[in-house]
Amino acid sequence: MTALEAAYPNITFVYMTGNAQSESSNRYDRNNQIRQYCVKNNKVLFDFADLDCWYNGQKNIVNGIPCEHPRYHGDQAGHTTYESCENKAKAFRYLLARLVEEQLMPVGESNQLVPQEVKLEQNYPNPFNPSTRINYNLSKSTYVILKIYNIRGQEIKTLVNGFQTAGMKFIVWNGLDGQGQKVSSGIYIYQIDTSDFSSSKKMVMVQ
């Protein structure tokens, strides 16, 4: 995986735990190693094993080890049930939707109201990792430039550069620079400029 990630730096790789169909501590330990690696190295994790254990808000624990919930015992689909497969498909679809949202950094509209003034709001969450949302208001249609800078004033990435209509807007920054590389921990400045307005705020990326 390390070699693949180095060869394809602009691709987001998704790590995955194994199933939780065994009461063996070895499998549980291996899954935990995957979780810890993803947390430490800021990787995307699809926790297959954790999904195995839950049903209706209750987690199945056997001899202190999270195991596949009895609800999913069966052989409809290999060694589990269709319901379990459907639940995992829904979870993975949601994960992919979130990744697409963050990678494409869409400019969205919060609602149809037209603000009375131009305003740049504090990003949320802040501090953040791996992504954060920036809201801003436009009282009229105008050309908008929104850029990210490091604390030394060096440009990191342009998030918005184009004409936009009036409204409540937002954009998601995924913590990547203009070359698609993950930025390091630290303080960053985001600045918006329109035809008659300029404002900037600080935000903090943490690892």
Biotite code that builds the C-alpha atoms (Angstrom):
import biotite.structure as struc

atoms = struc.array([
    struc.Atom([0.000, 0.000, 0.000], chain_id="A", res_id=1, res_name="MET", atom_name="CA", element="C"),
    struc.Atom([2.825, 2.391, 0.791], chain_id="A", res_id=2, res_name="THR", atom_name="CA", element="C"),
    struc.Atom([4.314, 1.868, -2.664], chain_id="A", res_id=3, res_name="ALA", atom_name="CA", element="C"),
    struc.Atom([0.945, 2.358, -4.348], chain_id="A", res_id=4, res_name="LEU", atom_name="CA", element="C"),
    struc.Atom([0.246, 5.535, -2.391], chain_id="A", res_id=5, res_name="GLU", atom_name="CA", element="C"),
    struc.Atom([3.658, 6.904, -3.319], chain_id="A", res_id=6, res_name="ALA", atom_name="CA", element="C"),
    struc.Atom([3.086, 6.066, -6.983], chain_id="A", res_id=7, res_name="ALA", atom_name="CA", element="C"),
    struc.Atom([-0.393, 7.601, -7.060], chain_id="A", res_id=8, res_name="TYR", atom_name="CA", element="C"),
    struc.Atom([-0.367, 10.558, -4.629], chain_id="A", res_id=9, res_name="PRO", atom_name="CA", element="C"),
    struc.Atom([-3.618, 12.052, -5.985], chain_id="A", res_id=10, res_name="ASN", atom_name="CA", element="C"),
    struc.Atom([-5.647, 8.917, -5.277], chain_id="A", res_id=11, res_name="ILE", atom_name="CA", element="C"),
    struc.Atom([-7.352, 8.353, -1.920], chain_id="A", res_id=12, res_name="THR", atom_name="CA", element="C"),
    struc.Atom([-6.809, 4.768, -0.780], chain_id="A", res_id=13, res_name="PHE", atom_name="CA", element="C"),
    struc.Atom([-9.393, 3.205, 1.537], chain_id="A", res_id=14, res_name="VAL", atom_name="CA", element="C"),
    struc.Atom([-8.156, 0.759, 4.174], chain_id="A", res_id=15, res_name="TYR", atom_name="CA", element="C"),
    struc.Atom([-10.487, -1.908, 5.555], chain_id="A", res_id=16, res_name="MET", atom_name="CA", element="C"),
    struc.Atom([-10.611, -4.192, 8.575], chain_id="A", res_id=17, res_name="THR", atom_name="CA", element="C"),
    struc.Atom([-11.453, -7.876, 8.197], chain_id="A", res_id=18, res_name="GLY", atom_name="CA", element="C"),
    struc.Atom([-14.712, -9.437, 9.325], chain_id="A", res_id=19, res_name="ASN", atom_name="CA", element="C"),
    struc.Atom([-15.589, -10.113, 12.959], chain_id="A", res_id=20, res_name="ALA", atom_name="CA", element="C"),
    struc.Atom([-16.905, -13.634, 12.504], chain_id="A", res_id=21, res_name="GLN", atom_name="CA", element="C"),
    struc.Atom([-14.284, -15.173, 14.761], chain_id="A", res_id=22, res_name="SER", atom_name="CA", element="C"),
    struc.Atom([-13.960, -15.057, 18.552], chain_id="A", res_id=23, res_name="GLU", atom_name="CA", element="C"),
    struc.Atom([-10.187, -15.319, 18.104], chain_id="A", res_id=24, res_name="SER", atom_name="CA", element="C"),
    struc.Atom([-8.200, -12.552, 19.750], chain_id="A", res_id=25, res_name="SER", atom_name="CA", element="C"),
    struc.Atom([-5.706, -12.769, 16.873], chain_id="A", res_id=26, res_name="ASN", atom_name="CA", element="C"),
    struc.Atom([-8.214, -11.440, 14.354], chain_id="A", res_id=27, res_name="ARG", atom_name="CA", element="C"),
    struc.Atom([-9.380, -8.766, 16.773], chain_id="A", res_id=28, res_name="TYR", atom_name="CA", element="C"),
    struc.Atom([-5.759, -7.696, 17.368], chain_id="A", res_id=29, res_name="ASP", atom_name="CA", element="C"),
    struc.Atom([-5.040, -7.531, 13.622], chain_id="A", res_id=30, res_name="ARG", atom_name="CA", element="C"),
    struc.Atom([-8.106, -5.357, 13.061], chain_id="A", res_id=31, res_name="ASN", atom_name="CA", element="C"),
    struc.Atom([-7.001, -3.076, 15.875], chain_id="A", res_id=32, res_name="ASN", atom_name="CA", element="C"),
    struc.Atom([-3.570, -2.758, 14.273], chain_id="A", res_id=33, res_name="GLN", atom_name="CA", element="C"),
    struc.Atom([-5.237, -1.568, 11.074], chain_id="A", res_id=34, res_name="ILE", atom_name="CA", element="C"),
    struc.Atom([-7.324, 0.959, 13.022], chain_id="A", res_id=35, res_name="ARG", atom_name="CA", element="C"),
    struc.Atom([-4.309, 2.295, 14.897], chain_id="A", res_id=36, res_name="GLN", atom_name="CA", element="C"),
    struc.Atom([-2.276, 2.588, 11.697], chain_id="A", res_id=37, res_name="TYR", atom_name="CA", element="C"),
    struc.Atom([-5.042, 4.575, 10.001], chain_id="A", res_id=38, res_name="CYS", atom_name="CA", element="C"),
    struc.Atom([-5.394, 6.943, 12.940], chain_id="A", res_id=39, res_name="VAL", atom_name="CA", element="C"),
    struc.Atom([-1.646, 7.479, 13.250], chain_id="A", res_id=40, res_name="LYS", atom_name="CA", element="C"),
    struc.Atom([-1.107, 8.025, 9.525], chain_id="A", res_id=41, res_name="ASN", atom_name="CA", element="C"),
    struc.Atom([-4.332, 9.880, 8.720], chain_id="A", res_id=42, res_name="ASN", atom_name="CA", element="C"),
    struc.Atom([-5.708, 7.159, 6.429], chain_id="A", res_id=43, res_name="LYS", atom_name="CA", element="C"),
    struc.Atom([-9.301, 6.556, 5.376], chain_id="A", res_id=44, res_name="VAL", atom_name="CA", element="C"),
    struc.Atom([-10.726, 3.464, 7.094], chain_id="A", res_id=45, res_name="LEU", atom_name="CA", element="C"),
    struc.Atom([-13.801, 1.396, 6.253], chain_id="A", res_id=46, res_name="PHE", atom_name="CA", element="C"),
    struc.Atom([-14.303, -0.512, 9.509], chain_id="A", res_id=47, res_name="ASP", atom_name="CA", element="C"),
    struc.Atom([-15.897, -3.696, 8.161], chain_id="A", res_id=48, res_name="PHE", atom_name="CA", element="C"),
    struc.Atom([-15.370, -5.539, 11.443], chain_id="A", res_id=49, res_name="ALA", atom_name="CA", element="C"),
    struc.Atom([-17.127, -2.909, 13.540], chain_id="A", res_id=50, res_name="ASP", atom_name="CA", element="C"),
    struc.Atom([-20.161, -2.989, 11.255], chain_id="A", res_id=51, res_name="LEU", atom_name="CA", element="C"),
    struc.Atom([-20.349, -6.759, 11.779], chain_id="A", res_id=52, res_name="ASP", atom_name="CA", element="C"),
    struc.Atom([-20.847, -6.336, 15.521], chain_id="A", res_id=53, res_name="CYS", atom_name="CA", element="C"),
    struc.Atom([-23.722, -3.861, 15.717], chain_id="A", res_id=54, res_name="TRP", atom_name="CA", element="C"),
    struc.Atom([-27.465, -4.303, 15.431], chain_id="A", res_id=55, res_name="TYR", atom_name="CA", element="C"),
    struc.Atom([-30.197, -1.951, 16.648], chain_id="A", res_id=56, res_name="ASN", atom_name="CA", element="C"),
    struc.Atom([-27.763, 0.066, 18.763], chain_id="A", res_id=57, res_name="GLY", atom_name="CA", element="C"),
    struc.Atom([-26.283, -2.955, 20.544], chain_id="A", res_id=58, res_name="GLN", atom_name="CA", element="C"),
    struc.Atom([-22.778, -4.316, 20.098], chain_id="A", res_id=59, res_name="LYS", atom_name="CA", element="C"),
    struc.Atom([-22.212, -8.058, 20.328], chain_id="A", res_id=60, res_name="ASN", atom_name="CA", element="C"),
    struc.Atom([-19.379, -8.913, 22.741], chain_id="A", res_id=61, res_name="ILE", atom_name="CA", element="C"),
    struc.Atom([-18.247, -12.516, 23.299], chain_id="A", res_id=62, res_name="VAL", atom_name="CA", element="C"),
    struc.Atom([-15.629, -13.178, 25.983], chain_id="A", res_id=63, res_name="ASN", atom_name="CA", element="C"),
    struc.Atom([-14.563, -9.554, 25.813], chain_id="A", res_id=64, res_name="GLY", atom_name="CA", element="C"),
    struc.Atom([-14.133, -9.587, 22.017], chain_id="A", res_id=65, res_name="ILE", atom_name="CA", element="C"),
    struc.Atom([-16.509, -7.779, 19.608], chain_id="A", res_id=66, res_name="PRO", atom_name="CA", element="C"),
    struc.Atom([-17.952, -10.396, 17.254], chain_id="A", res_id=67, res_name="CYS", atom_name="CA", element="C"),
    struc.Atom([-20.466, -10.606, 14.447], chain_id="A", res_id=68, res_name="GLU", atom_name="CA", element="C"),
    struc.Atom([-23.972, -10.028, 15.794], chain_id="A", res_id=69, res_name="HIS", atom_name="CA", element="C"),
    struc.Atom([-26.165, -13.165, 15.835], chain_id="A", res_id=70, res_name="PRO", atom_name="CA", element="C"),
    struc.Atom([-28.594, -11.253, 13.627], chain_id="A", res_id=71, res_name="ARG", atom_name="CA", element="C"),
    struc.Atom([-26.099, -11.695, 10.782], chain_id="A", res_id=72, res_name="TYR", atom_name="CA", element="C"),
    struc.Atom([-25.382, -15.398, 11.265], chain_id="A", res_id=73, res_name="HIS", atom_name="CA", element="C"),
    struc.Atom([-26.283, -17.170, 8.056], chain_id="A", res_id=74, res_name="GLY", atom_name="CA", element="C"),
    struc.Atom([-25.099, -18.316, 4.659], chain_id="A", res_id=75, res_name="ASP", atom_name="CA", element="C"),
    struc.Atom([-27.273, -16.294, 2.289], chain_id="A", res_id=76, res_name="GLN", atom_name="CA", element="C"),
    struc.Atom([-24.210, -14.448, 1.027], chain_id="A", res_id=77, res_name="ALA", atom_name="CA", element="C"),
    struc.Atom([-21.122, -16.519, 1.676], chain_id="A", res_id=78, res_name="GLY", atom_name="CA", element="C"),
    struc.Atom([-20.899, -16.640, 5.457], chain_id="A", res_id=79, res_name="HIS", atom_name="CA", element="C"),
    struc.Atom([-23.399, -13.943, 6.355], chain_id="A", res_id=80, res_name="THR", atom_name="CA", element="C"),
    struc.Atom([-26.857, -12.583, 5.553], chain_id="A", res_id=81, res_name="THR", atom_name="CA", element="C"),
    struc.Atom([-28.153, -10.314, 2.796], chain_id="A", res_id=82, res_name="TYR", atom_name="CA", element="C"),
    struc.Atom([-29.049, -7.772, 5.495], chain_id="A", res_id=83, res_name="GLU", atom_name="CA", element="C"),
    struc.Atom([-25.439, -7.575, 6.652], chain_id="A", res_id=84, res_name="SER", atom_name="CA", element="C"),
    struc.Atom([-24.236, -7.070, 3.072], chain_id="A", res_id=85, res_name="CYS", atom_name="CA", element="C"),
    struc.Atom([-26.819, -4.358, 2.489], chain_id="A", res_id=86, res_name="GLU", atom_name="CA", element="C"),
    struc.Atom([-25.814, -2.528, 5.658], chain_id="A", res_id=87, res_name="ASN", atom_name="CA", element="C"),
    struc.Atom([-22.162, -2.552, 4.628], chain_id="A", res_id=88, res_name="LYS", atom_name="CA", element="C"),
    struc.Atom([-23.028, -1.389, 1.120], chain_id="A", res_id=89, res_name="ALA", atom_name="CA", element="C"),
    struc.Atom([-24.966, 1.562, 2.530], chain_id="A", res_id=90, res_name="LYS", atom_name="CA", element="C"),
    struc.Atom([-22.096, 2.458, 4.869], chain_id="A", res_id=91, res_name="ALA", atom_name="CA", element="C"),
    struc.Atom([-19.523, 2.243, 2.081], chain_id="A", res_id=92, res_name="PHE", atom_name="CA", element="C"),
    struc.Atom([-21.707, 4.321, -0.222], chain_id="A", res_id=93, res_name="ARG", atom_name="CA", element="C"),
    struc.Atom([-21.909, 7.010, 2.461], chain_id="A", res_id=94, res_name="TYR", atom_name="CA", element="C"),
    struc.Atom([-18.122, 6.886, 2.923], chain_id="A", res_id=95, res_name="LEU", atom_name="CA", element="C"),
    struc.Atom([-17.546, 7.336, -0.808], chain_id="A", res_id=96, res_name="LEU", atom_name="CA", element="C"),
    struc.Atom([-20.038, 10.205, -0.942], chain_id="A", res_id=97, res_name="ALA", atom_name="CA", element="C"),
    struc.Atom([-18.146, 11.994, 1.827], chain_id="A", res_id=98, res_name="ARG", atom_name="CA", element="C"),
    struc.Atom([-14.828, 11.421, 0.081], chain_id="A", res_id=99, res_name="LEU", atom_name="CA", element="C"),
    struc.Atom([-16.171, 12.747, -3.214], chain_id="A", res_id=100, res_name="VAL", atom_name="CA", element="C"),
    struc.Atom([-17.589, 15.803, -1.454], chain_id="A", res_id=101, res_name="GLU", atom_name="CA", element="C"),
    struc.Atom([-14.247, 16.578, 0.173], chain_id="A", res_id=102, res_name="GLU", atom_name="CA", element="C"),
    struc.Atom([-12.057, 15.779, -2.830], chain_id="A", res_id=103, res_name="GLN", atom_name="CA", element="C"),
    struc.Atom([-14.094, 17.844, -5.282], chain_id="A", res_id=104, res_name="LEU", atom_name="CA", element="C"),
    struc.Atom([-14.522, 20.637, -2.737], chain_id="A", res_id=105, res_name="MET", atom_name="CA", element="C"),
    struc.Atom([-17.902, 21.671, -4.103], chain_id="A", res_id=106, res_name="PRO", atom_name="CA", element="C"),
    struc.Atom([-19.129, 25.223, -3.744], chain_id="A", res_id=107, res_name="VAL", atom_name="CA", element="C"),
    struc.Atom([-22.636, 24.945, -2.341], chain_id="A", res_id=108, res_name="GLY", atom_name="CA", element="C"),
    struc.Atom([-25.498, 27.160, -1.296], chain_id="A", res_id=109, res_name="GLU", atom_name="CA", element="C"),
    struc.Atom([-26.827, 26.885, 2.232], chain_id="A", res_id=110, res_name="SER", atom_name="CA", element="C"),
    struc.Atom([-30.286, 28.163, 1.293], chain_id="A", res_id=111, res_name="ASN", atom_name="CA", element="C"),
    struc.Atom([-32.056, 30.610, -0.994], chain_id="A", res_id=112, res_name="GLN", atom_name="CA", element="C"),
    struc.Atom([-31.893, 33.684, 1.259], chain_id="A", res_id=113, res_name="LEU", atom_name="CA", element="C"),
    struc.Atom([-29.897, 36.684, 0.011], chain_id="A", res_id=114, res_name="VAL", atom_name="CA", element="C"),
    struc.Atom([-27.702, 38.117, 2.798], chain_id="A", res_id=115, res_name="PRO", atom_name="CA", element="C"),
    struc.Atom([-27.734, 41.824, 3.553], chain_id="A", res_id=116, res_name="GLN", atom_name="CA", element="C"),
    struc.Atom([-23.950, 42.024, 3.737], chain_id="A", res_id=117, res_name="GLU", atom_name="CA", element="C"),
    struc.Atom([-20.830, 40.267, 2.532], chain_id="A", res_id=118, res_name="VAL", atom_name="CA", element="C"),
    struc.Atom([-19.325, 38.132, 5.265], chain_id="A", res_id=119, res_name="LYS", atom_name="CA", element="C"),
    struc.Atom([-16.612, 35.509, 5.733], chain_id="A", res_id=120, res_name="LEU", atom_name="CA", element="C"),
    struc.Atom([-17.345, 33.148, 8.614], chain_id="A", res_id=121, res_name="GLU", atom_name="CA", element="C"),
    struc.Atom([-15.022, 31.075, 10.781], chain_id="A", res_id=122, res_name="GLN", atom_name="CA", element="C"),
    struc.Atom([-14.346, 27.639, 9.344], chain_id="A", res_id=123, res_name="ASN", atom_name="CA", element="C"),
    struc.Atom([-15.821, 24.580, 11.048], chain_id="A", res_id=124, res_name="TYR", atom_name="CA", element="C"),
    struc.Atom([-14.485, 22.401, 12.515], chain_id="A", res_id=125, res_name="PRO", atom_name="CA", element="C"),
    struc.Atom([-11.472, 24.322, 13.748], chain_id="A", res_id=126, res_name="ASN", atom_name="CA", element="C"),
    struc.Atom([-8.955, 22.845, 14.499], chain_id="A", res_id=127, res_name="PRO", atom_name="CA", element="C"),
    struc.Atom([-9.653, 20.273, 11.777], chain_id="A", res_id=128, res_name="PHE", atom_name="CA", element="C"),
    struc.Atom([-8.418, 17.052, 10.214], chain_id="A", res_id=129, res_name="ASN", atom_name="CA", element="C"),
    struc.Atom([-8.764, 16.074, 7.449], chain_id="A", res_id=130, res_name="PRO", atom_name="CA", element="C"),
    struc.Atom([-11.287, 18.616, 6.090], chain_id="A", res_id=131, res_name="SER", atom_name="CA", element="C"),
    struc.Atom([-13.094, 21.789, 7.092], chain_id="A", res_id=132, res_name="THR", atom_name="CA", element="C"),
    struc.Atom([-15.991, 23.853, 5.798], chain_id="A", res_id=133, res_name="ARG", atom_name="CA", element="C"),
    struc.Atom([-15.818, 27.575, 5.051], chain_id="A", res_id=134, res_name="ILE", atom_name="CA", element="C"),
    struc.Atom([-19.054, 29.567, 4.884], chain_id="A", res_id=135, res_name="ASN", atom_name="CA", element="C"),
    struc.Atom([-19.345, 32.993, 3.283], chain_id="A", res_id=136, res_name="TYR", atom_name="CA", element="C"),
    struc.Atom([-22.158, 35.333, 2.299], chain_id="A", res_id=137, res_name="ASN", atom_name="CA", element="C"),
    struc.Atom([-22.518, 37.369, -0.885], chain_id="A", res_id=138, res_name="LEU", atom_name="CA", element="C"),
    struc.Atom([-25.014, 40.233, -0.884], chain_id="A", res_id=139, res_name="SER", atom_name="CA", element="C"),
    struc.Atom([-24.779, 40.597, -4.660], chain_id="A", res_id=140, res_name="LYS", atom_name="CA", element="C"),
    struc.Atom([-23.447, 38.769, -7.686], chain_id="A", res_id=141, res_name="SER", atom_name="CA", element="C"),
    struc.Atom([-19.709, 39.299, -7.951], chain_id="A", res_id=142, res_name="THR", atom_name="CA", element="C"),
    struc.Atom([-16.372, 37.778, -8.877], chain_id="A", res_id=143, res_name="TYR", atom_name="CA", element="C"),
    struc.Atom([-14.986, 35.774, -5.949], chain_id="A", res_id=144, res_name="VAL", atom_name="CA", element="C"),
    struc.Atom([-11.471, 34.624, -5.148], chain_id="A", res_id=145, res_name="ILE", atom_name="CA", element="C"),
    struc.Atom([-10.905, 32.493, -2.055], chain_id="A", res_id=146, res_name="LEU", atom_name="CA", element="C"),
    struc.Atom([-7.384, 31.274, -1.336], chain_id="A", res_id=147, res_name="LYS", atom_name="CA", element="C"),
    struc.Atom([-5.482, 29.406, 1.359], chain_id="A", res_id=148, res_name="ILE", atom_name="CA", element="C"),
    struc.Atom([-2.104, 30.699, 2.591], chain_id="A", res_id=149, res_name="TYR", atom_name="CA", element="C"),
    struc.Atom([0.385, 29.363, 5.102], chain_id="A", res_id=150, res_name="ASN", atom_name="CA", element="C"),
    struc.Atom([1.507, 31.470, 8.042], chain_id="A", res_id=151, res_name="ILE", atom_name="CA", element="C"),
    struc.Atom([4.401, 32.866, 5.948], chain_id="A", res_id=152, res_name="ARG", atom_name="CA", element="C"),
    struc.Atom([1.978, 34.243, 3.398], chain_id="A", res_id=153, res_name="GLY", atom_name="CA", element="C"),
    struc.Atom([2.766, 31.668, 0.724], chain_id="A", res_id=154, res_name="GLN", atom_name="CA", element="C"),
    struc.Atom([-0.192, 30.620, -1.392], chain_id="A", res_id=155, res_name="GLU", atom_name="CA", element="C"),
    struc.Atom([-1.242, 27.014, -0.745], chain_id="A", res_id=156, res_name="ILE", atom_name="CA", element="C"),
    struc.Atom([-4.369, 26.589, -2.850], chain_id="A", res_id=157, res_name="LYS", atom_name="CA", element="C"),
    struc.Atom([-7.094, 28.493, -4.664], chain_id="A", res_id=158, res_name="THR", atom_name="CA", element="C"),
    struc.Atom([-10.523, 27.219, -3.628], chain_id="A", res_id=159, res_name="LEU", atom_name="CA", element="C"),
    struc.Atom([-12.712, 29.664, -5.547], chain_id="A", res_id=160, res_name="VAL", atom_name="CA", element="C"),
    struc.Atom([-11.890, 31.764, -8.594], chain_id="A", res_id=161, res_name="ASN", atom_name="CA", element="C"),
    struc.Atom([-14.947, 32.802, -10.559], chain_id="A", res_id=162, res_name="GLY", atom_name="CA", element="C"),
    struc.Atom([-18.200, 34.712, -10.805], chain_id="A", res_id=163, res_name="PHE", atom_name="CA", element="C"),
    struc.Atom([-20.890, 33.789, -8.287], chain_id="A", res_id=164, res_name="GLN", atom_name="CA", element="C"),
    struc.Atom([-24.465, 34.882, -7.681], chain_id="A", res_id=165, res_name="THR", atom_name="CA", element="C"),
    struc.Atom([-25.651, 36.385, -4.387], chain_id="A", res_id=166, res_name="ALA", atom_name="CA", element="C"),
    struc.Atom([-26.416, 33.960, -1.575], chain_id="A", res_id=167, res_name="GLY", atom_name="CA", element="C"),
    struc.Atom([-25.092, 31.999, 1.388], chain_id="A", res_id=168, res_name="MET", atom_name="CA", element="C"),
    struc.Atom([-22.192, 29.926, 0.112], chain_id="A", res_id=169, res_name="LYS", atom_name="CA", element="C"),
    struc.Atom([-19.818, 27.316, 1.456], chain_id="A", res_id=170, res_name="PHE", atom_name="CA", element="C"),
    struc.Atom([-16.823, 25.333, 0.313], chain_id="A", res_id=171, res_name="ILE", atom_name="CA", element="C"),
    struc.Atom([-14.963, 22.354, 1.782], chain_id="A", res_id=172, res_name="VAL", atom_name="CA", element="C"),
    struc.Atom([-11.173, 22.296, 1.925], chain_id="A", res_id=173, res_name="TRP", atom_name="CA", element="C"),
    struc.Atom([-9.740, 18.794, 2.137], chain_id="A", res_id=174, res_name="ASN", atom_name="CA", element="C"),
    struc.Atom([-6.326, 19.830, 3.441], chain_id="A", res_id=175, res_name="GLY", atom_name="CA", element="C"),
    struc.Atom([-4.537, 19.324, 0.115], chain_id="A", res_id=176, res_name="LEU", atom_name="CA", element="C"),
    struc.Atom([-2.346, 21.894, -1.578], chain_id="A", res_id=177, res_name="ASP", atom_name="CA", element="C"),
    struc.Atom([-2.427, 22.890, -5.230], chain_id="A", res_id=178, res_name="GLY", atom_name="CA", element="C"),
    struc.Atom([-0.357, 19.818, -6.177], chain_id="A", res_id=179, res_name="GLN", atom_name="CA", element="C"),
    struc.Atom([-2.665, 17.433, -4.369], chain_id="A", res_id=180, res_name="GLY", atom_name="CA", element="C"),
    struc.Atom([-0.300, 16.903, -1.439], chain_id="A", res_id=181, res_name="GLN", atom_name="CA", element="C"),
    struc.Atom([-1.447, 16.782, 2.179], chain_id="A", res_id=182, res_name="LYS", atom_name="CA", element="C"),
    struc.Atom([-0.429, 19.912, 4.051], chain_id="A", res_id=183, res_name="VAL", atom_name="CA", element="C"),
    struc.Atom([1.397, 19.691, 7.374], chain_id="A", res_id=184, res_name="SER", atom_name="CA", element="C"),
    struc.Atom([0.030, 20.640, 10.768], chain_id="A", res_id=185, res_name="SER", atom_name="CA", element="C"),
    struc.Atom([-0.032, 24.334, 11.528], chain_id="A", res_id=186, res_name="GLY", atom_name="CA", element="C"),
    struc.Atom([-1.841, 27.622, 11.174], chain_id="A", res_id=187, res_name="ILE", atom_name="CA", element="C"),
    struc.Atom([-3.312, 28.556, 7.798], chain_id="A", res_id=188, res_name="TYR", atom_name="CA", element="C"),
    struc.Atom([-5.056, 31.680, 6.581], chain_id="A", res_id=189, res_name="ILE", atom_name="CA", element="C"),
    struc.Atom([-8.027, 31.711, 4.235], chain_id="A", res_id=190, res_name="TYR", atom_name="CA", element="C"),
    struc.Atom([-8.855, 34.953, 2.445], chain_id="A", res_id=191, res_name="GLN", atom_name="CA", element="C"),
    struc.Atom([-11.800, 36.011, 0.335], chain_id="A", res_id=192, res_name="ILE", atom_name="CA", element="C"),
    struc.Atom([-11.712, 38.878, -2.158], chain_id="A", res_id=193, res_name="ASP", atom_name="CA", element="C"),
    struc.Atom([-14.606, 40.308, -4.169], chain_id="A", res_id=194, res_name="THR", atom_name="CA", element="C"),
    struc.Atom([-14.978, 43.520, -6.159], chain_id="A", res_id=195, res_name="SER", atom_name="CA", element="C"),
    struc.Atom([-15.511, 45.570, -2.980], chain_id="A", res_id=196, res_name="ASP", atom_name="CA", element="C"),
    struc.Atom([-14.735, 43.278, -0.033], chain_id="A", res_id=197, res_name="PHE", atom_name="CA", element="C"),
    struc.Atom([-11.734, 41.516, 1.447], chain_id="A", res_id=198, res_name="SER", atom_name="CA", element="C"),
    struc.Atom([-11.476, 39.475, 4.630], chain_id="A", res_id=199, res_name="SER", atom_name="CA", element="C"),
    struc.Atom([-9.282, 36.740, 6.068], chain_id="A", res_id=200, res_name="SER", atom_name="CA", element="C"),
    struc.Atom([-9.327, 34.372, 9.043], chain_id="A", res_id=201, res_name="LYS", atom_name="CA", element="C"),
    struc.Atom([-7.013, 31.829, 10.640], chain_id="A", res_id=202, res_name="LYS", atom_name="CA", element="C"),
    struc.Atom([-7.566, 28.095, 10.933], chain_id="A", res_id=203, res_name="MET", atom_name="CA", element="C"),
    struc.Atom([-5.535, 25.223, 12.369], chain_id="A", res_id=204, res_name="VAL", atom_name="CA", element="C"),
    struc.Atom([-4.749, 21.881, 10.758], chain_id="A", res_id=205, res_name="MET", atom_name="CA", element="C"),
    struc.Atom([-3.838, 19.135, 13.246], chain_id="A", res_id=206, res_name="VAL", atom_name="CA", element="C"),
    struc.Atom([-2.509, 15.644, 12.615], chain_id="A", res_id=207, res_name="GLN", atom_name="CA", element="C"),
])
